[in-house]
Amino acid sequence: MLAKRIIPCLDVRDGMVVKGKNFEGIKEVESPVALAQKYNLSGADELVFYDITASAEGRSLFTDTLKEVASCIFIPLTVGGGINSLADFDRVLKCGADKVSVNSGAIADPTLIGRAAKLYGDQCVVLSMDVKRVDGKFTVFSHGGRINTGIDAEEWAYRGQEEGAGELVLNSIDTDGVKGGFDCEMLQKVCARLKIPVIASGGAGKKEDFLQLFKTVPQADAGLAASVFHFGEINIEQLKLYLAENGIHMRV
């Protein structure tokens, strides 16, 4: 059995880590380099770095900050934001990323997933999805949660897997930043048809939320969170020990 992973997320805008609620009310938190160094030493299994406005602003991901972050950590680094072409994959990987997360770029051109997987290996290609309930249906949003694509989340996740994505980050806009727990209903439904690893994102507020996630959605391979780690509300080492004591296989 593979160990479950705990993954902090750096949402970066204009060179600073920021955090909001339901993708709104975004405020600055800290330098991404300082936080990356902290998580590198804190027991985090991986780190995710998102340039959260790159797609919406129609620009490439900031590489200077990314290079600094990559140079100071020794845990796997997944990077996303403004990934629209194989050239973007190449640029981000050369900056030190281990995996590349694609969201809006894959919605615009689903063949990008398969082309990148063929060139770099499927373990390198992470499909990220921002999902929200619309008229009772789990629907995919693009451009940092700004645009309703009308795409069914279950169908898109399955297509991403079949196109060649090696991993899926499944983020609930409904629970993002609310700290009321992961969206287990959404995660269960979307995970049902998948074989690839799934990272659950959005809603963590306390350590018990991670336990509920892994007990309720055994298909979830990892729990991702941001503000609860950034502000010290949850200590990652203590979280992993708590989960291990409660029967969850962790790397501690």
FIZA-745023 format. One record per residue (C-alpha): residue in three letters; residue number from 1; x, y, z. Coordinates in steps of 0.05 Angstrom, whole numbers. Layout:
! FIZA-745023
 rest  nr     c1     c2     c3
  Ala NUM      X      Y      Z
...
! end
This chain:
! FIZA-745023
 rest  nr     c1     c2     c3
  Met   1      0      0      0
  Leu   2     27     68    -19
  Ala   3     33    119     36
  Lys   4    -15    178     35
  Arg   5     17    245     21
  Ile   6      9    313     54
  Ile   7     22    370      5
  Pro   8     24    445     19
  Cys   9      5    491    -38
  Leu  10     36    559    -55
  Asp  11    -14    602    -93
  Val  12     32    656   -121
  Arg  13     11    724   -149
  Asp  14     61    779   -166
  Gly  15    116    741   -131
  Met  16     80    732    -65
  Val  17     40    674    -36
  Val  18    -33    693    -29
  Lys  19    -96    660     -2
  Gly  20   -170    674     -8
  Lys  21   -238    641      3
  Asn  22   -278    609    -54
  Phe  23   -225    638   -101
  Glu  24   -243    710    -78
  Gly  25   -218    761    -27
  Ile  26   -145    743    -41
  Lys  27    -93    771      8
  Glu  28    -17    766     11
  Val  29     13    716     60
  Glu  30     88    708     53
  Ser  31    148    700      6
  Pro  32    143    634    -33
  Val  33    217    621    -21
  Ala  34    210    628     54
  Leu  35    150    583     56
  Ala  36    182    532     10
  Gln  37    243    528     56
  Lys  38    196    519    116
  Tyr  39    158    462     83
  Asn  40    222    428     59
  Leu  41    240    419    132
  Ser  42    170    406    160
  Gly  43    156    336    135
  Ala  44    116    355     74
  Asp  45    117    300     22
  Glu  46    113    346    -38
  Leu  47    102    420    -55
  Val  48     54    451   -106
  Phe  49     69    519   -136
  Tyr  50     13    554   -175
  Asp  51     20    621   -211
  Ile  52    -54    634   -201
  Thr  53    -65    692   -249
  Ala  54    -21    670   -307
  Ser  55    -78    639   -347
  Ala  56   -128    695   -332
  Glu  57    -76    748   -352
  Gly  58    -56    710   -415
  Arg  59     18    707   -397
  Ser  60     72    657   -382
  Leu  61     87    633   -311
  Phe  62    138    674   -271
  Thr  63    203    635   -275
  Asp  64    249    676   -231
  Thr  65    210    661   -168
  Leu  66    201    588   -189
  Lys  67    276    579   -198
  Glu  68    288    606   -128
  Val  69    237    559    -98
  Ala  70    263    498   -136
  Ser  71    334    512   -115
  Cys  72    319    512    -40
  Ile  73    278    448    -32
  Phe  74    292    373    -38
  Ile  75    220    347    -41
  Pro  76    182    337   -107
  Leu  77    155    402   -137
  Thr  78     93    407   -180
  Val  79     84    473   -218
  Gly  80     25    502   -255
  Gly  81     -4    566   -283
  Gly  82     -5    590   -355
  Ile  83     15    521   -382
  Asn  84    -12    521   -454
  Ser  85     41    487   -496
  Leu  86     98    437   -496
  Ala  87    145    497   -494
  Asp  88    113    517   -428
  Phe  89    125    446   -401
  Asp  90    197    450   -423
  Arg  91    209    518   -392
  Val  92    180    499   -325
  Leu  93    217    433   -321
  Lys  94    282    469   -337
  Cys  95    268    515   -278
  Gly  96    269    455   -231
  Ala  97    198    428   -230
  Asp  98    189    352   -224
  Lys  99    117    353   -249
  Val 100     77    402   -289
  Ser 101      4    417   -274
  Val 102    -41    437   -332
  Asn 103   -112    463   -325
  Ser 104   -140    516   -372
  Gly 105    -89    497   -426
  Ala 106   -114    425   -427
  Ile 107   -187    449   -431
  Ala 108   -168    491   -492
  Asp 109   -129    434   -524
  Pro 110   -139    365   -493
  Thr 111    -85    336   -538
  Leu 112    -33    374   -498
  Ile 113    -40    322   -442
  Gly 114    -22    264   -487
  Arg 115     33    301   -525
  Ala 116     66    321   -460
  Ala 117     59    251   -431
  Lys 118     92    221   -492
  Leu 119    150    270   -490
  Tyr 120    163    274   -415
  Gly 121    127    213   -387
  Asp 122     58    209   -356
  Gln 123     87    215   -286
  Cys 124    106    286   -304
  Val 125     36    308   -327
  Val 126    -14    330   -274
  Leu 127    -84    349   -294
  Ser 128   -112    401   -246
  Met 129   -187    413   -242
  Asp 130   -226    469   -207
  Val 131   -296    442   -196
  Lys 132   -360    476   -171
  Arg 133   -432    454   -165
  Val 134   -476    486   -218
  Asp 135   -549    467   -217
  Gly 136   -531    404   -178
  Lys 137   -478    383   -228
  Phe 138   -403    381   -215
  Thr 139   -376    428   -267
  Val 140   -305    447   -289
  Phe 141   -283    520   -285
  Ser 142   -222    548   -320
  His 143   -177    610   -315
  Gly 144   -169    606   -239
  Gly 145   -241    590   -227
  Arg 146   -267    650   -266
  Ile 147   -299    616   -327
  Asn 148   -354    563   -325
  Thr 149   -335    515   -381
  Gly 150   -399    474   -375
  Ile 151   -357    411   -376
  Asp 152   -378    353   -332
  Ala 153   -324    341   -280
  Glu 154   -330    265   -280
  Glu 155   -324    261   -356
  Trp 156   -266    309   -358
  Ala 157   -227    273   -304
  Tyr 158   -236    207   -340
  Arg 159   -216    237   -407
  Gly 160   -154    268   -376
  Gln 161   -134    200   -350
  Glu 162   -145    168   -418
  Glu 163   -107    223   -453
  Gly 164    -46    206   -410
  Ala 165    -46    247   -346
  Gly 166     -8    210   -291
  Glu 167    -41    246   -233
  Leu 168   -102    290   -218
  Val 169   -109    350   -171
  Leu 170   -183    356   -155
  Asn 171   -200    423   -124
  Ser 172   -268    442    -98
  Ile 173   -285    516   -108
  Asp 174   -345    506    -62
  Thr 175   -301    488     -2
  Asp 176   -237    526    -20
  Gly 177   -213    567     40
  Val 178   -277    553     80
  Lys 179   -241    505    127
  Gly 180   -303    461    136
  Gly 181   -271    398    109
  Phe 182   -256    369     41
  Asp 183   -313    361    -10
  Cys 184   -317    285     -1
  Glu 185   -381    280    -41
  Met 186   -349    311   -102
  Leu 187   -284    272    -92
  Gln 188   -321    205    -86
  Lys 189   -361    218   -149
  Val 190   -303    240   -193
  Cys 191   -254    188   -166
  Ala 192   -302    130   -179
  Arg 193   -278    120   -252
  Leu 194   -205    135   -242
  Lys 195   -143     92   -233
  Ile 196    -91    147   -229
  Pro 197    -70    180   -163
  Val 198   -116    236   -140
  Ile 199    -96    296    -97
  Ala 200   -155    325    -58
  Ser 201   -155    400    -51
  Gly 202   -200    452    -18
  Gly 203   -231    456     51
  Ala 204   -181    431    102
  Gly 205   -189    466    169
  Lys 206   -165    417    221
  Lys 207   -127    351    224
  Glu 208   -191    312    231
  Asp 209   -211    335    161
  Phe 210   -152    297    132
  Leu 211   -172    234    170
  Gln 212   -243    240    145
  Leu 213   -216    249     74
  Phe 214   -174    186     74
  Lys 215   -227    144    110
  Thr 216   -285    169     67
  Val 217   -249    173      0
  Pro 218   -196    117      1
  Gln 219   -182    132    -73
  Ala 220   -151    198    -51
  Asp 221    -75    191    -51
  Ala 222    -60    258    -20
  Gly 223    -89    317     17
  Leu 224    -69    387     -6
  Ala 225    -79    450     34
  Ala 226    -53    521     39
  Ser 227    -73    570     93
  Val 228    -78    520    151
  Phe 229     -4    505    138
  His 230     17    576    121
  Phe 231    -11    604    186
  Gly 232     11    546    230
  Glu 233    -59    522    245
  Ile 234    -37    451    228
  Asn 235     33    426    239
  Ile 236     50    377    183
  Glu 237     94    331    225
  Gln 238     40    327    279
  Leu 239    -13    316    226
  Lys 240     23    257    196
  Leu 241     34    225    265
  Tyr 242    -40    235    281
  Leu 243    -61    202    216
  Ala 244    -12    144    226
  Glu 245    -39    133    297
  Asn 246   -109    129    267
  Gly 247    -93     75    217
  Ile 248    -72    116    156
  His 249     -8     93    123
  Met 250     39    153    124
  Arg 251    112    166    111
  Val 252    134    193    179
! end
